Amino acid sequence: MFSEIEMSIKALKPETISDERKAILQPLTDFIQLKVSKNQSVNINFICTHNSRRSHFSQVWGQTMANFFNIKNVFCYSGGTETNALFPMVTETLRNSGFQIKMISKNENPIYSIKFSENDHPIIGFSKKFDDDFNPKSEFAAVMTCSQADGGCPFISGAEKRIAITFEDPKIFDNTPQQAAKYQERSLQIATELLYVFSQIK
């Protein structure tokens, strides 16, 4: 893992997570633990409305935390209830935490290679619907990262478990002086909570 990302992870403070929030995270911990105990693949699809911000932060940090704790056969995905584009401030924020990011296809919905280490497969980041062919069709946990997707999409075909772990949308700070700080805040919140989740796996 890139040393800058390791430093970013070690600076996180999972002890600041409230008991109420830990209870919200517990079903995801339980899903991962069950799969690991059975030596099965852990497929997690993080879902938000546009698959442009929170679901990508979750996918990237989830995959990174699995690697950090050396938990094998974890595959993190993301999707939306509709398609938009991965918002550029997300990639900029992740770069600031040490990720190496390269745009590999430039169009209205760009495709990015997001690397957390020299030798592991890059995470492929682009906006897609949750049931896109790029994502698993069965035996996955659907983690709803926004209340709009959670309320507006009550049924996720093929999901073994549906879990609501919602985050506030940094989009409301777009084009304001607070934009960079608020995206960093949301990225670090998601990183901290997923650090806590994966730290519980035995």
C-alpha positions as MATLAB code, in Angstrom:
seq = 'MFSEIEMSIKALKPETISDERKAILQPLTDFIQLKVSKNQSVNINFICTHNSRRSHFSQVWGQTMANFFNIKNVFCYSGGTETNALFPMVTETLRNSGFQIKMISKNENPIYSIKFSENDHPIIGFSKKFDDDFNPKSEFAAVMTCSQADGGCPFISGAEKRIAITFEDPKIFDNTPQQAAKYQERSLQIATELLYVFSQIK';
ca = [
       0.000    0.000    0.000;
       1.259    3.497   -0.770;
       2.869    4.989    2.335;
       0.836    8.197    2.110;
      -2.412    6.197    2.270;
      -1.108    4.198    5.233;
      -0.316    7.456    6.996;
      -3.813    8.761    6.188;
      -5.368    5.586    7.641;
      -3.224    5.671   10.791;
      -4.318    9.279   11.394;
      -8.012    8.285   11.488;
      -9.773    8.163   14.862;
     -12.333    5.303   14.937;
     -12.701    5.817   18.701;
     -14.692    8.976   17.898;
     -17.520    6.947   16.285;
     -20.653    7.093   18.443;
     -22.372    3.977   19.794;
     -25.435    4.920   17.737;
     -23.354    4.986   14.569;
     -21.604    1.717   15.466;
     -25.034    0.081   15.677;
     -25.759    1.293   12.124;
     -22.430   -0.167   10.929;
     -22.917   -3.526   12.688;
     -24.966   -5.271    9.950;
     -22.150   -4.645    7.449;
     -19.589   -6.002    9.935;
     -21.798   -9.073   10.454;
     -22.142   -9.658    6.693;
     -18.380   -9.468    6.129;
     -17.613  -11.663    9.147;
     -20.089  -14.344    8.038;
     -18.563  -14.511    4.553;
     -14.994  -14.549    5.891;
     -15.873  -17.295    8.392;
     -17.289  -19.415    5.556;
     -14.288  -18.646    3.336;
     -16.613  -17.082    0.754;
     -16.136  -14.000   -1.415;
     -17.299  -10.744    0.168;
     -19.152   -8.692   -2.453;
     -20.320   -5.225   -1.393;
     -22.166   -2.824   -3.703;
     -22.316    0.732   -2.314;
     -25.355    2.459   -3.789;
     -26.291    6.132   -4.023;
     -28.565    8.112   -6.321;
     -26.087    9.213   -9.006;
     -23.040    7.062   -8.167;
     -20.999   10.252   -8.272;
     -19.786   10.989   -4.716;
     -20.587    9.040   -1.531;
     -20.842    5.601   -3.127;
     -17.436    6.055   -4.786;
     -15.796    7.216   -1.555;
     -17.275    4.104    0.077;
     -16.161    1.728   -2.676;
     -12.596    3.053   -2.692;
     -12.162    3.167    1.077;
     -13.867   -0.212    1.530;
     -11.484   -1.912   -0.894;
      -8.534   -0.107    0.669;
      -9.466   -1.099    4.237;
      -9.864   -4.759    3.247;
      -6.330   -4.581    1.859;
      -5.024   -2.719    4.931;
      -6.299   -5.487    7.238;
      -5.270   -8.219    4.761;
      -8.824   -9.568    4.460;
      -8.893  -11.646    1.282;
     -11.599  -12.008   -1.383;
     -13.278   -8.667   -0.685;
     -14.688   -7.010   -3.794;
     -16.208   -3.543   -3.460;
     -18.427   -2.043   -6.141;
     -20.626    1.020   -6.483;
     -23.719    2.007   -8.421;
     -26.579    4.467   -8.593;
     -30.294    4.440   -9.093;
     -29.386    6.514  -12.171;
     -26.156    7.389  -13.982;
     -24.346   10.721  -13.924;
     -20.533   11.029  -13.664;
     -17.893   10.639  -10.989;
     -17.583   14.178   -9.642;
     -14.008   15.526  -10.119;
     -13.749   16.765   -6.513;
     -14.003   13.127   -5.371;
     -10.869   12.127   -7.273;
      -9.066   15.268   -6.122;
      -9.956   14.496   -2.497;
      -8.765   10.889   -2.808;
      -5.503   12.084   -4.387;
      -4.921   14.204   -1.287;
      -5.058   10.998    0.795;
      -2.400    9.339   -1.370;
      -4.335    7.491   -4.094;
      -2.835    7.443   -7.589;
      -5.593    8.303  -10.039;
      -5.529    8.374  -13.816;
      -8.375    9.131  -16.226;
      -8.427    6.249  -18.704;
     -11.453    7.340  -20.736;
     -12.500   10.953  -21.221;
     -16.156   11.562  -22.074;
     -19.335   12.746  -20.333;
     -18.936    9.868  -17.883;
     -15.138    9.518  -17.497;
     -13.521    6.275  -16.347;
     -10.747    6.421  -13.759;
      -8.072    4.014  -12.571;
      -7.722    4.454   -8.787;
      -4.687    2.747   -7.212;
      -3.935    2.268   -3.511;
      -0.792    0.158   -4.011;
       1.818   -0.640   -6.626;
       0.786   -4.236   -7.330;
      -2.927   -4.595   -6.566;
      -5.575   -4.214   -9.240;
      -6.730   -0.614   -9.570;
     -10.288    0.263   -8.632;
     -12.190    1.275  -11.766;
     -14.269    4.356  -11.007;
     -17.131    5.563  -13.177;
     -20.828    6.287  -12.734;
     -23.131    3.341  -13.426;
     -26.475    1.937  -12.290;
     -26.333   -0.517   -9.409;
     -27.416   -3.378  -11.704;
     -24.830   -2.582  -14.406;
     -23.044   -5.615  -15.874;
     -19.858   -4.349  -14.183;
     -21.430   -5.142  -10.774;
     -22.355   -8.479   -9.129;
     -25.769   -9.961   -9.891;
     -26.196  -12.031   -6.709;
     -24.660  -12.862   -3.314;
     -23.761   -9.276   -2.437;
     -24.600   -6.764    0.257;
     -26.343   -3.649   -1.045;
     -25.185   -0.769    1.151;
     -27.393    2.281    0.675;
     -25.196    5.327    1.224;
     -27.884    7.977    0.769;
     -31.410    8.257    2.121;
     -32.811    9.163   -1.324;
     -31.599    5.882   -2.856;
     -32.597    3.972    0.272;
     -36.153    5.326    0.154;
     -36.535    5.432   -3.617;
     -35.169    1.977   -4.360;
     -36.746   -0.452   -1.896;
     -35.814   -3.602   -3.845;
     -32.317   -4.460   -5.063;
     -32.448   -7.541   -7.275;
     -29.967  -10.241   -6.260;
     -28.918   -8.606   -2.993;
     -28.344  -11.113   -0.212;
     -28.561   -8.337    2.371;
     -29.644   -4.705    2.221;
     -27.982   -2.306    4.660;
     -28.613    1.425    5.115;
     -25.484    3.383    6.074;
     -26.271    6.903    4.916;
     -23.929    9.887    4.728;
     -24.648   13.585    4.227;
     -24.108   14.735    0.649;
     -21.069   17.015    0.146;
     -22.732   18.183   -3.089;
     -24.548   20.926   -1.178;
     -21.169   22.666   -0.812;
     -20.269   22.541   -4.520;
     -18.968   25.872   -5.845;
     -18.612   27.332   -2.345;
     -15.445   28.228   -0.413;
     -16.126   25.190    1.819;
     -16.209   22.654   -1.032;
     -12.726   21.115   -0.612;
     -13.003   20.973    3.193;
     -16.451   19.354    3.124;
     -15.432   16.695    0.573;
     -12.391   15.917    2.717;
     -14.608   15.718    5.810;
     -16.982   13.274    4.119;
     -14.143   11.166    2.703;
     -12.518   10.901    6.124;
     -15.828   10.062    7.826;
     -16.408    7.203    5.379;
     -12.775    6.071    5.730;
     -13.010    6.125    9.532;
     -16.245    4.138    9.634;
     -14.998    1.526    7.175;
     -11.726    1.294    9.109;
     -13.818    0.472   12.174;
     -15.905   -2.117   10.282;
     -12.923   -4.003    8.860;
     -10.998   -3.781   12.152;
     -13.727   -5.936   13.738;
     -13.242   -8.860   11.350;
     -11.535  -11.909   12.883;
];
